[in-house]
Amino acid sequence: MRPEILYPFFADTISLPGVGGRIATLLEKIIGRRVLDLFWHLPVDIIDRSASPALTDITYDQIVTVEVTIDDHDIPPRGSKRPYRVWCHDDTGKLQLIFFHVKGDYIQRQLPEGELRLISGRVEVYNSQLQMTHPDYMLLPEQRGQIPGVEPVYPLTAGISGKVMAKIVRGALDRLVDLPEWQDAPLLKREGWPSWIEAMKNAHQPESPADLLAASLARTRLAYDEFLANQLALEIMRRQNQKKKGRSLIAKGPLKQQLLDNLPYQLTGAQVRSGAEIEQDLAQPFAMMRLLQGDVGSGKTVVALLAMLVAVGNGVQAAMIAPTEILARQHYAGLCQMTTGMEVRVAILTGRDKGKARALLLDDLQAGKIDILVGTHALFQKDVHYHDLGFAVIDEQHRFGVEQRMALSAKGRPGTTMDVLAMTATPIPRTLTLTAYGDMDVSQLTEKPPGRKAIDTRVVPLNRLDDVVQGIRRAVDAGTRAFWICPLVEESEVLDLAAAEERFRHLEQIFGPRVGLVHGKMKAKEKDAVMDHFVRGEISVLVATTVVEVGVDVPEASIMVIEHAERFGLSQLHQLRGRVGRGMEKSTCLLLYGALKGEAAKARLKIMRETDDGFLIAEEDLRLRGAGELLGTRQSGMPDFRVASIEEHGPLIAMARDDARLILEKDPDLNSDRGRALRVLLYLFERDEGVKYLTSG
């Protein structure tokens, strides 16, 4: 239950002075509906109003605060489009104040002729005349204290001015209370960090541009608080999972050796190591929660199958969940091929299965006649009952957040928790692995199976499009197959589709019926049919949006064309490139680029040309694009940080992880004085899922 001390922070913004229903609704659009949301809405700039020069000394546009005498008003006739002008002066020169759309006598009342006024705003020099349009402040000289020397500038939404936003945030900051200190005193001293309340105040009251930087002491302290809350919650859940009764699945029987004998190749060192780590976990009396990270083509499926065979050898069922039907069917075909001649019953269930066939399959599943079930999320629908499900493999883990993992692991036998192996072909930088998957142990496949040829990656300007098409024509005539990925257009699916259809029509004129099209708006059945034609060689050129990004396996395809490659992120380019290079033929990836706007676009294409190491590419992508874009903004597996920035504060994450582990080793239920303060921290950053797994204290 949320501590009382935090109640004012979670109040509706409508409770703040000057915030009515309209403003509250506008605030909700950009930051949220609670006072707390305003705490995390940090300034992005400052306005320095400390300059008070004599008017004659102003020679360039600048923000000033000046004391002037009001001379006269030049009031435009009713209906005129002329601005309202007010002339004023100091001892050294003149200033013209300009107002548009003035109603009534408001300006005359604010600026009576012959009186002194304190004016603050941006002065511009126009035709040697000083002008200030719509001053920010017009006050009596004795009200100088109401004008801040340095004013924070906040991100805005339409309908809320900078002045109003600053006032609202000030109202929120009035609700601040000093919270019990959750950080270790020696750490605060070593880093020079302020207390939490001082950090909040300093972050919202910057005195110089340096105070706006992520590296400022105030923002660094707040970022570390947020990372610590994240790591504590994940570590609590990891420990909670280890407390849950699993079942000890010991590798036994002939299945493992039969599979190894079936394979036409030897496992890599990384596959053997990862397999051993998983076997060790499965043998433990508590449930496994492990992430298997592997670059494109590193052989994750074999490692997953070896693990599933441990379950089958113990008389337990295994399930493999893929994010799409295409991938599920591909996994099913691969597992059937690898287990040929073995006493392992593999079946597939997707949302497409209906009627008698589905009912029969579900009966077999409940009766224990199916050992491994492959499918989409349909595997966990309410009417799907297993005989004894003990192990699940989730493919493309970054689409599956912490809460989904916990819910999934509860599908096993009552009284026990299921073992879960998550897989991703998206290499994830270490900092992201810690924040998104800190509740899991991680195995990495860093080698590619022997014999896989390097992909020849070339960067080609779009004005050579005709040469590229002719080259593909020659290759297709010789029997190869090619992917043609169409450009992303302003993150609009409609425009993406239009671009794909236009390219399809262009290539259709050249290749005739040998070209096919798949895109995100097609029904799964239609997509699968086109992919099937491509796999069987009835289509030689497949035009696609990024629906082929993950997992589609066509060994005969040896050419990948990515149009307007400069619009894609590095990791996405790497994933797309990984669709080729799977067969015996040497493969080529052509990155077609238009205008290279900015250094980042050039850097991305250069990195793609120079390396095929997915983990190195992921680190570079994080540096160039940031965490949100890398995993897809708002992906369910990625925590939503409010103050912390993985790009700017990344080195703090490992520190927070070590701190969280040390804290929970000493105080597993957070019942000490510091522990209770850390509970407040978890609620403050809304990591409540961590607190609910603790015993009361």
C-alpha positions in Angstrom: 0.0 0.0 0.0 1.3 3.4 -1.0 2.9 5.3 2.0 0.8 8.3 3.2 3.8 10.6 2.8 3.4 10.2 -1.0 -0.3 10.9 -1.2 0.1 14.6 -2.2 2.4 13.5 -5.0 -0.3 11.3 -6.5 -3.1 13.9 -6.3 -4.7 15.1 -9.5 -3.1 18.1 -11.2 -6.5 19.8 -11.0 -5.9 20.3 -7.3 -3.0 22.7 -8.1 -3.6 26.5 -8.1 -4.5 27.8 -11.6 -5.2 24.3 -13.0 -8.8 23.8 -14.2 -10.3 21.0 -16.2 -9.1 22.3 -19.6 -5.5 22.7 -18.4 -5.5 19.4 -16.6 -6.6 17.7 -19.8 -3.9 19.4 -21.8 -1.3 18.4 -19.2 -2.4 14.8 -19.4 -1.6 14.7 -23.1 2.1 15.4 -22.6 3.0 14.3 -19.1 0.2 12.8 -17.1 -2.6 13.7 -14.7 -0.8 13.7 -11.3 1.3 16.2 -9.4 4.2 13.6 -9.5 4.2 13.8 -13.3 5.1 17.4 -13.1 8.1 16.6 -10.9 9.6 14.5 -13.7 8.8 17.2 -16.3 12.2 18.9 -16.2 13.2 22.2 -17.9 15.0 22.0 -21.3 16.3 25.6 -21.3 16.6 28.7 -19.3 15.8 32.4 -19.8 18.3 34.7 -18.1 16.6 37.9 -17.2 19.4 39.2 -15.1 20.7 41.6 -17.8 19.6 45.3 -17.0 21.5 47.4 -19.5 20.9 51.1 -20.3 18.8 51.2 -23.5 21.7 52.9 -25.4 23.9 49.9 -24.6 21.6 47.4 -26.3 23.2 46.7 -29.7 21.8 43.2 -30.5 18.7 41.1 -29.8 18.7 40.0 -26.2 16.5 39.3 -23.2 16.6 42.2 -20.7 14.8 43.6 -17.7 14.7 47.5 -17.9 13.1 50.3 -15.9 11.5 52.8 -18.2 9.1 55.8 -18.1 6.0 55.4 -20.2 5.7 58.3 -22.8 2.6 57.8 -25.0 0.3 55.2 -26.6 -0.2 54.9 -30.4 -3.6 53.3 -30.4 -4.7 51.9 -33.8 -8.2 52.7 -35.1 -10.9 50.0 -34.5 -10.7 47.3 -37.2 -7.1 48.3 -38.2 -4.5 45.6 -38.6 -1.8 47.9 -37.2 -0.2 46.9 -33.9 -0.7 48.8 -30.7 2.5 50.7 -29.9 3.7 52.2 -26.6 6.7 54.5 -26.5 8.9 54.7 -23.4 12.4 55.7 -22.4 15.2 55.7 -19.9 17.9 58.3 -19.4 19.8 57.0 -22.4 17.4 56.1 -25.1 13.9 55.1 -26.4 12.1 51.7 -26.5 9.0 50.8 -28.5 6.6 48.2 -27.0 4.5 46.4 -29.6 1.2 44.5 -29.0 -1.1 42.6 -31.4 -4.8 41.9 -31.0 -5.3 44.3 -28.0 -8.8 44.5 -26.6 -10.2 47.2 -24.4 -8.0 49.5 -22.2 -5.9 46.7 -20.7 -2.6 48.2 -22.0 -3.5 51.7 -20.9 -4.2 50.5 -17.4 -1.0 48.5 -17.2 1.2 51.2 -18.6 -0.1 54.7 -17.7 1.7 57.6 -19.3 4.3 59.3 -17.2 4.8 56.4 -14.8 7.8 54.2 -14.2 7.5 50.5 -15.1 9.7 47.5 -15.0 9.6 45.7 -18.4 11.2 42.3 -19.1 11.3 40.5 -22.5 13.3 40.1 -25.7 14.5 43.4 -27.3 15.1 43.4 -31.0 17.0 46.0 -33.0 14.9 46.9 -36.1 16.0 49.8 -38.3 18.2 51.1 -35.5 15.1 51.2 -33.3 14.7 49.1 -30.1 11.5 47.1 -30.1 10.0 44.6 -27.6 6.9 42.6 -28.8 4.6 41.5 -26.0 6.8 41.9 -22.9 6.8 38.9 -20.6 6.5 41.1 -17.5 5.1 44.6 -17.0 5.4 45.5 -13.2 5.9 48.4 -10.8 9.6 48.9 -9.9 9.0 47.7 -6.4 7.7 44.4 -7.7 11.1 43.4 -9.1 11.2 40.4 -6.8 8.4 38.8 -8.9 10.7 38.6 -12.0 13.0 35.6 -11.7 16.7 36.3 -12.5 16.9 32.9 -14.3 13.6 31.3 -15.5 13.2 27.6 -16.4 11.8 26.8 -19.8 9.6 23.6 -20.0 8.5 21.5 -22.9 5.0 22.7 -23.8 1.8 21.5 -25.5 -0.6 23.6 -27.6 -2.8 25.7 -25.3 -0.3 26.1 -22.4 2.1 29.0 -22.5 5.6 28.9 -21.0 4.6 31.3 -18.2 1.6 29.2 -17.3 3.6 25.9 -17.3 6.3 27.4 -15.1 3.6 28.6 -12.6 2.0 25.1 -12.6 5.3 23.4 -11.9 6.0 25.8 -9.1 2.7 24.9 -7.6 3.6 21.2 -7.8 7.0 21.8 -6.2 5.2 23.5 -3.3 3.9 20.0 -2.5 7.5 18.6 -2.1 8.3 17.1 1.3 11.6 15.7 2.5 11.5 11.9 2.2 13.5 9.5 4.3 17.0 9.1 2.7 17.3 5.8 0.8 20.8 6.3 -0.5 23.8 5.3 1.4 25.5 8.3 3.1 29.1 7.3 1.9 27.7 7.1 -1.7 26.2 10.6 -1.4 29.4 12.0 0.0 31.6 10.3 -2.6 29.5 11.5 -5.6 28.7 14.9 -4.1 25.0 14.3 -4.6 22.4 16.5 -2.9 19.4 15.0 -0.9 16.4 14.0 -2.9 14.4 17.1 -2.2 17.4 19.4 -3.0 18.0 17.5 -6.2 14.3 18.0 -7.2 14.5 21.7 -6.4 17.9 22.2 -8.2 16.7 20.3 -11.3 13.7 22.7 -11.6 15.6 25.9 -10.7 18.7 25.8 -13.0 21.0 28.8 -12.6 23.1 28.1 -15.7 23.1 25.9 -18.9 25.3 23.4 -17.0 22.4 22.7 -14.6 20.3 21.5 -17.5 22.8 18.8 -18.5 22.1 15.1 -17.7 25.5 15.1 -16.0 24.5 17.8 -13.4 24.7 16.5 -9.8 20.9 17.0 -9.3 19.9 15.1 -12.4 22.5 12.4 -11.9 21.2 11.8 -8.4 17.6 11.5 -9.6 18.7 9.2 -12.4 20.4 6.9 -10.0 17.3 6.9 -7.8 15.3 5.7 -10.7 17.8 3.0 -11.8 18.0 1.8 -8.2 14.2 1.5 -8.1 14.2 -0.4 -11.4 17.0 -2.8 -10.3 15.5 -3.4 -6.9 12.1 -4.3 -8.4 13.8 -6.7 -10.9 16.0 -8.3 -8.2 13.1 -8.8 -5.9 11.2 -10.5 -8.7 14.2 -12.7 -9.6 14.6 -13.8 -6.0 10.8 -14.3 -5.7 11.0 -16.6 -8.8 13.8 -18.6 -7.2 11.6 -19.1 -4.1 8.8 -20.6 -6.2 8.7 -24.3 -6.3 9.8 -25.5 -9.7 10.6 -29.1 -10.6 14.0 -30.5 -11.1 14.4 -31.6 -14.7 17.5 -33.7 -15.0 19.0 -34.3 -18.5 18.5 -38.0 -19.1 17.6 -40.6 -21.8 18.7 -40.8 -25.4 17.0 -37.8 -26.9 19.9 -35.3 -26.7 22.3 -37.7 -28.4 19.8 -38.6 -31.0 19.3 -34.9 -31.9 23.1 -34.3 -32.0 23.4 -37.3 -34.4 20.6 -35.9 -36.6 22.4 -32.5 -37.0 24.6 -32.1 -40.1 27.0 -29.9 -38.2 28.7 -29.7 -34.8 27.5 -27.2 -32.1 29.6 -24.1 -31.6 31.3 -23.5 -28.3 28.7 -20.8 -27.4 25.9 -23.2 -28.1 27.4 -25.9 -25.9 28.1 -23.4 -23.1 24.5 -21.9 -23.3 23.0 -25.4 -23.4 25.0 -26.4 -20.2 23.8 -23.2 -18.4 20.2 -24.0 -19.3 20.5 -27.7 -18.3 22.0 -26.5 -14.9 19.0 -24.2 -14.4 16.5 -26.9 -15.3 18.0 -29.3 -12.7 17.4 -26.8 -9.9 14.3 -27.2 -7.6 13.2 -23.6 -8.5 11.8 -22.3 -11.8 14.2 -21.1 -14.5 13.8 -17.7 -16.0 16.6 -17.3 -18.6 17.1 -15.1 -21.6 19.0 -16.6 -24.6 20.4 -13.8 -26.7 21.8 -14.7 -30.1 22.8 -12.7 -33.2 21.1 -13.5 -36.5 22.0 -17.1 -37.5 23.7 -18.0 -34.3 21.7 -21.2 -33.8 19.2 -20.4 -30.9 16.6 -22.8 -32.1 18.8 -25.8 -31.6 19.8 -24.7 -28.1 16.1 -24.2 -27.3 15.2 -27.7 -28.7 17.9 -29.3 -26.6 16.3 -27.7 -23.6 12.8 -28.8 -24.6 14.1 -32.4 -25.0 15.3 -32.3 -21.3 11.6 -31.6 -20.4 10.3 -34.3 -22.8 12.8 -36.8 -21.4 11.3 -36.2 -17.9 7.7 -36.8 -19.2 6.9 -33.1 -19.3 5.4 -31.1 -22.1 7.1 -28.0 -23.7 5.7 -25.1 -25.6 7.3 -22.7 -28.0 5.7 -19.3 -28.6 6.5 -17.2 -31.6 5.3 -13.6 -32.3 3.8 -14.3 -35.7 2.2 -17.2 -37.5 4.9 -17.2 -40.2 7.6 -17.7 -37.5 5.5 -20.3 -35.7 5.2 -22.4 -38.9 8.9 -22.0 -39.6 9.8 -23.1 -36.1 7.4 -26.1 -36.4 9.0 -27.1 -39.8 12.5 -26.8 -38.3 11.7 -28.8 -35.1 10.0 -31.6 -37.2 13.1 -31.8 -39.4 15.6 -31.9 -36.5 13.6 -34.5 -34.6 13.1 -36.8 -37.7 13.2 -40.5 -36.5 13.0 -39.5 -32.9 10.1 -40.4 -30.5 9.1 -36.8 -30.1 5.6 -35.6 -31.0 5.6 -32.0 -32.3 2.4 -30.1 -33.1 1.4 -26.6 -34.0 -1.5 -24.4 -32.9 -2.2 -20.9 -34.2 -5.2 -18.6 -34.2 -6.0 -19.9 -37.7 -6.8 -23.4 -36.4 -10.6 -23.9 -36.1 -13.3 -26.5 -35.7 -12.7 -30.3 -35.5 -9.0 -30.2 -36.2 -8.4 -27.8 -33.4 -10.7 -29.8 -31.0 -8.8 -33.0 -31.8 -5.4 -31.3 -31.3 -6.6 -29.9 -27.9 -7.8 -33.4 -26.8 -4.4 -34.8 -27.7 -2.7 -32.0 -25.8 -4.7 -32.6 -22.7 -4.2 -36.4 -23.0 -0.4 -36.0 -23.1 -0.1 -37.2 -26.7 1.8 -34.1 -27.8 5.3 -33.4 -26.4 6.1 -30.1 -27.9 3.5 -27.6 -29.0 4.5 -24.7 -31.2 2.4 -21.6 -31.9 1.6 -18.0 -31.3 0.0 -16.5 -28.1 -3.0 -18.8 -28.9 -1.1 -21.4 -26.9 -2.1 -19.6 -23.7 -5.8 -19.1 -24.4 -8.2 -20.2 -21.7 -9.5 -23.3 -23.6 -6.0 -24.7 -24.1 -5.3 -27.2 -21.4 -2.1 -29.1 -21.1 -1.5 -32.6 -19.7 1.6 -31.4 -17.9 3.3 -28.2 -19.2 6.6 -27.7 -17.5 8.7 -25.6 -19.9 8.1 -22.7 -22.3 10.3 -21.1 -24.9 9.3 -17.5 -25.9 10.8 -16.3 -29.2 11.5 -12.6 -29.7 11.5 -11.9 -26.0 11.5 -8.0 -26.3 7.8 -8.2 -27.1 7.1 -9.8 -23.8 7.4 -7.7 -20.6 8.1 -8.7 -17.0 4.4 -9.0 -16.1 3.7 -11.2 -19.1 6.6 -13.5 -18.1 5.3 -13.8 -14.6 1.8 -14.6 -15.8 3.1 -17.1 -18.3 5.2 -19.0 -15.8 2.0 -19.6 -13.8 0.5 -21.8 -16.6 2.3 -24.9 -15.3 1.2 -27.6 -12.9 -0.6 -26.2 -9.8 1.8 -25.7 -7.0 4.8 -25.4 -9.3 6.1 -22.7 -11.6 7.0 -23.3 -15.1 10.6 -23.0 -16.4 10.8 -20.2 -19.1 13.5 -19.7 -21.7 13.1 -16.5 -23.6 15.0 -15.9 -26.9 15.8 -12.9 -28.9 17.6 -12.4 -32.2 17.9 -8.7 -31.5 21.3 -8.3 -29.9 20.7 -6.0 -26.9 23.4 -3.8 -25.3 24.3 -4.7 -21.8 22.8 -1.6 -20.3 19.4 -2.4 -21.8 19.7 -6.1 -20.8 20.1 -5.0 -17.2 17.1 -2.6 -17.3 14.7 -4.7 -19.3 15.7 -8.2 -18.2 17.3 -7.8 -14.8 14.9 -10.4 -13.4 16.4 -13.0 -15.7 19.7 -14.8 -16.1 21.3 -14.3 -19.5 23.0 -16.7 -22.0 24.6 -15.3 -25.1 25.5 -16.9 -28.4 28.3 -14.8 -29.7 29.6 -17.2 -32.4 28.1 -18.2 -35.8 27.9 -21.8 -36.9 31.0 -22.8 -39.0 30.6 -22.6 -42.7 28.3 -19.5 -42.7 29.7 -17.1 -45.3 30.1 -13.4 -44.6 27.5 -11.2 -46.4 29.0 -8.7 -48.9 27.4 -5.4 -47.8 27.6 -2.5 -50.3 26.4 1.1 -50.0 24.9 2.3 -53.3 23.3 5.7 -54.2 19.7 5.6 -55.3 20.5 7.2 -58.7 22.1 3.8 -59.6 18.7 2.0 -59.1 18.5 0.9 -62.8 22.0 -0.8 -62.5 20.8 -2.6 -59.3 17.6 -3.9 -60.9 19.6 -5.2 -63.9 22.0 -6.9 -61.6 19.2 -8.6 -59.8 17.6 -9.6 -63.1 20.8 -11.4 -64.1 21.0 -13.1 -60.6 17.3 -14.2 -60.7 17.8 -15.6 -64.2 20.6 -17.7 -62.8 18.2 -19.1 -60.1 18.7 -16.9 -57.0 16.0 -15.2 -55.0 16.0 -11.6 -53.6 14.3 -9.6 -50.9 13.5 -5.9 -51.8 12.7 -3.9 -48.6 10.8 -0.7 -49.2 11.5 2.5 -47.3 10.0 3.7 -44.1 8.0 6.8 -44.8 7.5 9.2 -41.8 6.5 6.3 -39.5 3.2 6.0 -41.5 1.9 2.5 -42.3 -0.3 4.0 -45.1 2.7 5.7 -46.8 4.9 2.7 -46.2 2.3 0.6 -48.0 2.0 3.1 -50.9 5.8 3.0 -51.3 5.8 -0.8 -51.4 3.0 -1.0 -53.9 4.7 1.5 -56.2 8.0 -0.4 -56.1 6.1 -3.7 -56.7 4.4 -2.3 -59.8 7.8 -1.0 -61.1 9.5 -4.4 -60.6 6.5 -6.3 -61.9 7.1 -4.6 -65.3 10.6 -6.1 -65.3 10.1 -9.5 -63.6 6.4 -10.2 -64.4 4.8 -12.9 -62.2 8.1 -13.7 -60.6 7.7 -10.8 -58.1 5.5 -10.8 -55.0 4.4 -8.3 -52.3 3.9 -8.7 -48.5 3.1 -5.8 -46.2 1.7 -5.3 -42.6 -1.8 -4.6 -43.7 -2.3 -8.1 -45.3 -4.1 -10.8 -43.4 -1.8 -13.5 -41.9 -3.2 -16.1 -44.4 -2.4 -13.8 -47.4 1.1 -13.1 -46.1 1.8 -16.8 -45.4 0.6 -17.7 -49.0 3.0 -15.2 -50.6 5.9 -16.2 -48.3 5.1 -19.9 -49.2 5.4 -19.1 -52.9 8.7 -17.4 -52.2 10.1 -20.3 -50.2 9.1 -22.7 -53.0 10.7 -20.6 -55.6 7.5 -19.7 -57.5 8.3 -16.1 -56.7 11.9 -14.9 -57.2 11.7 -11.3 -55.9 9.8 -10.5 -52.7 8.9 -6.8 -52.2 8.2 -6.2 -48.6 7.8 -3.6 -45.8 9.7 -4.6 -42.6 7.4 -7.6 -41.9 10.3 -9.9 -42.9 12.6 -8.3 -40.3 12.4 -11.1 -37.7 13.1 -14.7 -38.3 11.9 -15.6 -41.8 14.2 -18.3 -43.2 14.6 -18.7 -46.9 18.1 -20.3 -47.5 17.8 -19.9 -51.3 17.5 -16.0 -51.0 21.0 -14.5 -51.4 20.2 -10.9 -52.2 18.8 -8.2 -49.9 18.0 -4.8 -51.2 17.1 -2.1 -48.6 15.7 1.0 -50.2 16.4 4.3 -48.5 18.6 2.5 -46.0 19.4 5.8 -44.3 15.9 5.9 -42.8 16.4 2.7 -40.9 18.1 2.2 -37.5 21.2 0.1 -37.3 19.7 -2.9 -35.5 16.8 -3.0 -38.0 19.3 -2.9 -40.9 21.2 -5.7 -39.3 18.1 -7.8 -38.7 17.0 -7.3 -42.3 20.5 -8.2 -43.6 20.3 -11.4 -41.6 17.5 -12.7 -43.8 20.1 -13.7 -46.4 23.4 -15.6 -45.9 21.6 -18.7 -44.8 22.3 -21.0 -47.7 25.4 -22.2 -49.6 25.5 -19.2 -52.0 27.5 -16.1 -51.2 25.0 -13.4 -50.3 24.9 -9.7 -51.0 23.2 -6.8 -49.1 22.7 -3.6 -51.1 22.0 -0.5 -49.0 20.4 2.0 -51.3 20.5 5.6 -50.0 19.0 8.9 -51.0 20.1 12.2 -49.4 22.3 11.5 -46.3 21.0 14.1 -43.9 23.3 14.4 -40.9 26.4 12.5 -39.6 24.3 9.8 -37.9 22.9 8.5 -41.2 26.4 8.3 -42.7 27.7 6.6 -39.5 25.0 4.0 -39.7 25.8 2.9 -43.2 29.5 3.0 -42.6 29.1 0.7 -39.6 26.9 -1.7 -41.6 29.6 -1.9 -44.3 32.4 -2.6 -41.8 30.9 -5.2 -39.4 28.4 -8.0 -39.1 28.8 -8.3 -35.3 25.2 -7.8 -34.0 26.3 -6.9 -30.4 28.7 -4.3 -31.6 26.0 -2.9 -33.9 23.5 -2.8 -31.0 25.9 -0.8 -28.9 26.5 1.7 -31.8 22.7 1.9 -32.4 22.1 2.8 -28.7 24.8 5.5 -29.0 23.3 6.9 -32.2 19.6 6.6 -31.6 18.8 6.0 -27.9 17.1 3.2 -26.0 13.5 4.0 -26.8 14.0 3.7 -30.6 16.3 0.7 -30.3 13.7 -1.6 -28.8 10.8 0.3 -30.2 9.4 3.0 -28.1 6.9 1.7 -25.5 7.8 -2.0 -26.2 6.3 -3.8 -23.3 9.6 -5.2 -22.2 11.3 -1.9 -21.9 10.9 0.2 -18.7 9.7 3.7 -19.1 12.3 5.9 -17.4 11.1 9.4 -16.5 14.3 11.1 -15.4 17.1 8.6 -16.2 18.5 8.4 -19.7 20.1 5.1 -20.7 22.3 6.9 -23.2 23.5 9.6 -20.7 23.4 7.7 -17.4 24.2 4.2 -18.7 27.2 3.6 -16.5 25.0 4.0 -13.4 22.9 1.0 -14.2 25.5 -1.7 -13.3 26.2 0.3 -10.1 22.5 0.3 -9.2 22.3 -3.5 -10.0 25.2 -4.2 -7.6 23.7 -1.9 -5.0 20.3 -3.6 -5.3 21.8 -7.1 -4.8 23.9 -6.0 -1.8 20.8 -4.3 -0.2 18.6 -7.4 -0.6 21.4 -9.8 0.6 21.5 -7.8 3.9 17.8 -7.0 4.1 15.8 -9.3 1.9 12.4 -7.9 3.0 13.4 -4.3 3.3 12.4 -4.1 6.9 15.4 -2.0 8.2 15.2 1.8 8.4 16.9 2.1 5.1 14.8 -0.7 3.7 11.6 1.1 4.6 13.0 4.2 2.9 13.7 2.1 -0.2 10.0 0.9 -0.2 9.1 4.6 -0.5 11.5 4.9 -3.4 9.8 1.9 -5.2 6.4 3.6 -4.8 7.8 7.0 -5.8 9.0 5.6 -9.2 6.0 3.3 -9.5 7.8 0.0 -9.3 5.0 -1.3 -7.0 5.5 -4.8 -8.6 8.6 -5.0 -6.5 6.9 -4.1 -3.2 4.1 -6.6 -3.6 6.5 -9.5 -3.5 8.0 -8.5 -0.2 6.7 -9.7 3.2 5.1 -6.9 5.2 7.3 -4.8 7.4 
